[in-house]
Amino acid sequence: VQLVESGGGLVQAGGSLRLSCAASGFAFDDYVIGWFRQAPGKQRELVAFITSGGNTNYADSVKGRFTISRDNAKNTVYLQMNSLKPEDTAVYYCNAATATRAFWGQGTQVTVSS
């Protein structure tokens, strides 16, 4: 089982990044995929998730700025992040979950400079 995040980096406030989460080793279509983030000294928090049927949900702090999507043919989930703010700076993690199992990626750093 693998979840591999990519696409993080350093960007100025107001800029955009697109994160990718490539999955392998499990039945991707059956899983809810979420993006979480953890800033230094803070707890990990849910950013957005997408169900196997394509329903989405977002944290209030990112609504209207971030968009989560999935390509089941490529076993990949994306997080398009626009209008980035310094407070979006964190390590972003991909999570795949069902009622009985969950997997995490290793994370990708996003840094937004003011």
N, C-alpha and C positions, 0 to 999 in steps of 0.2 A: 504494500500500500504506500502510495506516495502522493503528496500534495506539494507542488512546487510553485511558490510565488515568484513573480518577477515584475519589473516595471517601476520599482521605487526609485527614489533619487532626491536631488535637491532642486527646488523650484521656488521662484519668487511668489510672494503673496499675489493672488489674483490669477495665477497660472493654473495649468492642468496637468494631470498625470493619468495614465491608464494602467491599472494593475491587472495582472493575469494570474490565474491559479490553474495549473495544469494537473489533472488527476490521473492516476493509474492504479490498477490492482484491485479495484472494487467496482461494483455496479453503480456507476456514477449517476445514472438516470434515477435511481431510487432514493437519492440522498438530497436533503436540504443542504444548501451550501451557503455559508455565511462568511462575511468579512468582519473581523474584530480588530481592534487596535489597542495598543498599550503605550502610553506616554511614560516617561521617567517618573517614578514615584507615585504612579497612579495605577488603579486596577484596570484589568483588561475589560473593554467594553464592546458591546455589539454595535457595529456600524450599519450593516444591512444584511438581509438574507433573501434567498430566492428558493422557492420550492421546486419540486420536480415538475410541477405543472406551470411554472413560470410566474407564480404570484410573488410579489416583492413586499418588503417592509424595510423602513429606514428609521434610524435614530433621528430625533427631532433636530439635532445639531447639524445634520447633513442633508436634510430634506431640501429638494430643489437644487442641490449642488452636485450630489453624487447619484450615479445610476449603476445598478447592478444588473448584469445580464448573464445568460449562460448559453453555451453552444454544446448541446449534448453529443453532436456528431464528433466534436473535437475534445470532449471531456474537459472542457475549460469554462471557467467562470471569470468574468471581467468586472472590474470596478472602475468606472469612469468618474474621475474626480475633477470638478471644475470649480472655479472661484475659490481656490484653496486659501486657507487662512493659517497664520502661524500656529494656532491652536489645533490644527489638524496634524501637526508634527507628532509622529509616533511610529512604532513598529506595527505593521499591518500583517495580520495573520488570516489565513484561509482555514475554514473549518468545514468538514463534511459530517453530517449527522443523520442518523435515523433514531427511532425510539430506543434502540438498544446498543448502538455503536457510534463512536465519534473519532474522527481523525483530525490532526492539526498539521499544518505546514510549518516551515522553519521561520517564516516571517520575512518581510522586506521593509527596509527603512524608508520612511517618507519624511523629508525635512522641508519645511516651508519657511523661507526667510522673509522678514518684514522689510 
